[in-house]
Amino acid sequence: MRGYIRRRGERSYSVAVSTGRDPTSGKYRYLWEGVRGTRKDAERRLSELLSQVDNGTVIRPSKTTLAEYLETWLREYVWAELAPRTAEGYELVVRRHLMPALGQIALTGLKPEHIQRYQSEKLSCGRADGKGGLSPRTVRHHYMALHAALERAVKMGLVVRNAADAVSPPRFQRHQWQSLSEFGVGSVLEAARGTPYYVLFYQALYTGMRRSELLALRWCDVDLVLGRIQVTRSLHQLRGGEVVIRSPKSERSRRPVSLPPSAIAVFQEERERQRRERAALGLELNEDDLIFADLEGRPLRPDTVTHAWVKLVRRIGLRGIRLHDARHTHASLMLKQGVHPKIVQERLGHASIQVTLDTYSHVVPGLQEAAAAGFDKMISTSATKEAAESRY
């Protein structure tokens, strides 16, 4: 008999499937699994297990708990493969939330209902007193971390399916980012002139680079003859204050970024200024030196830069404009100029053009209208020209 079902209670069944003979004893080995629900639920699970046996994908229940697996996942994948800030965020979610709530469950025994219950309890609506819950956005981050961990377990053959696939993460209102107008860009740069952050803010607006990429730039990464930056690194500050410089998070992030003539001139002036300052101290400016650093060559702290931006935009009445919105500003203004979204994607280092189109979808309709009007004008002009030539 390849498999059978045994009733255990009013709504509980045991499902057993044969996985073949033991090579030593010659006796048949059986895989047992408990199923809560109706007889049809048990029959459906039996059919799934028999199919897995036939395909060689059946996984025996393991005593490894979710907490033990998450420890391994953090150590061997998250910290080894992901950006430091991303890894730090995952570890915080895992240790503070996922492990205490779900860690005792066997990895192979984790069910969608466990995850659904976890989300309900973390949200305010799931608490008895209706207070103290986490926001939907935060709980969604928990879901994404758990989903990523389980997806890795599926690839490693530790579980058959990702239990999180059957659960919907909480919905939340996404942050509505803002962008500066052409006049706003000029206002910000005029206010920043004379401050230690003028060049940094200028390049953020004129290149669309991330804060982490700008802070990791060295002079050898900038070709002032060809007018091009080669993005090869990013700088991150961890919660403990440690500064880490590493390769960008994806291959798309490793990219060349062309500089407009004004940005080249700003870099040239900054390089000469730094040379004079170093010379006054009896030092030389080296190609491997960071562009944005203090006199001793130490990198600028990301949070310090962000706070300087916030103070500056508030001072000129532009509340709500974040430093990251300089990147959005660059992309939006380029798209409004008629630059192809593929070029914008390459400049920003997005993983795909779909990310660019989704992020700036509100800009695209205007571009389509302009393109349609341009097409109409082209055809009309051509027809008028042909009609005029046919008279002669």
Phi, psi and omega in degrees: 000125184282331180191156179204168182240137178233130179286134181247333181199195183296317177228047182216135181223156171249132179248131180233135176229143179278132179252017178106179182275145173289126183297339182270306184271338182082000180275155178289140176257141181236144175255122182254143177212135178275143180228127175260133181140209182269173177299324179295323176299317179295318179296322179295318180292324177299316178299319179297315181295320178297321178295321179294322177298316180296325182271355181074023182250005181294140181240125180289143176305137182245152177278356178297125179277164177299322180298317180295319179294317181298325175301313179294318180300316179297316185287314190267342181240303187300304182287338181275331189246333188260165178297148185305316181294322177295314180298319180297320178295317178299315182297321179299314180296316183296310187283325184274334187235303188292315181297311180299325185272323188237354188300331183282347180284140176297141181305315182283351181259000180291126183246159176304324181295331176296316182290319179298318179295320179301314181296317181298319181289328180284330179281152182299326183290346181266358182265148183297322182268355179072012183236161171078006180285164177272161181286155177304324179297317180293315180295328176297322176298320177299315180300315182296322178294314180295319179299316180298319180295317181289327177296322176294321179296323177296315180297327180277357179076021181274332174224157183281320184219160180272110183299335181287342179297332182273002182242137177268130178289158179299146175271151179209161179279116181291149178297129178274101181286160181237158176229156180275151171278175177301320178294321180296321177300315179297322181294318180296314183291326177294321179290330182278343182301132181091352177264163179293351186251007184302309183296319180298312180293324178300311182291328177299318181283328185266352179239336183075014180288154177288154176305315182298326180286319179296317183291342179265359183293136171249164179296331178289347178274351183246122176258103183280350176277309178277346180069057185210141173255138174253109181277114182229353185216165173216150183245134181225145174249123181278171185299329180280358179101350181292136178260129183237131175246127182211176178293153178301164187291340181213165179295326179296331180287337175278106191204159170271145177231117181285143182256138172288159183307321182294324179291325176297316181297321179296318177296319180298316178296321180293322180294318179294321179297315180294324177298317180295317180297317180294319181298323179296336179261006180076025181243165177247152175268119182261158180296331182274359180289144175293142178287318182254095184206170175276183184297335180270005176086005180281141183294152175288144179283130182306315182295325178297318178297316180297317179296323178296320178296313182301314180299320183293311183291329176293323182296330181257015173081024180247058180296146177090353178270113181274165176298322179295338178290344172297323177293316177296322179299313180302313182295315182298315181294325178293317179296321179294335176283349182097011177292137183297136180305332178296321178293319178297318177303315182294322179293320182280340181079027176292150182296327180208164179293336179295323177299316180297314181295321179293319182292322185246036182298330181289339179275328187299317180305318177298323178293321180295320178298317179296320180294319179296317179295321178295321179296316179300317181295321180298314181294316181297317180297318180295317181295319179296320181294317179295321180296320180292321181290331183289342180285341185254000000 
